[in-house]
Amino acid sequence: MKTTKSGFTEAQRLQFRAKLMEMVVAFSEETKHPPEAVVLELRYFHEGASNPYRTNASAKDKKASLEFHQNKCQGAECGCSLVGKEIHYHHKKRGFPGQHEPENLVPMCIECHDKTHGASKGSLSKGSMKRSK
């Protein structure tokens, strides 16, 4: 059975989204705010550092990772110093408690991060894995 990156089946994903829409509509009616405002608040919560389930690493997470990895790129066979360079942070794995811990959140130079994601030079989709169809 094929699953999404989060581990849900496509049917579970559709069920989740339907329940999420029900919640958005119900809260919108309860608070007298438009559904778009409710979704925007969900987004702010999702991206905020106070959300333990956020997908983006916080500045504190990134600092801990950089210190843990001694300011060195963790790209395959690289190890260059990241001092004074643009740093990209790569999650080895996502969707589990501790995904922003230094062992899983690794600093990389832009070249190694692009290679890891198969991004071509100058790509606008840097940082995103190519999706298989």
TAHU-V599271 format. One line per field, one symbol per residue. ss: DSSP state (@ for helix, = for strand, . for the rest). Layout:
ss = ???
This chain:
ss = ..=.....=@@@@@@@@@@@@@@@@@@@@@@...@@@@@@@@@@@@@...........@@@@@@@@@@...=........=.....=====.............=====@@@@@@@@................
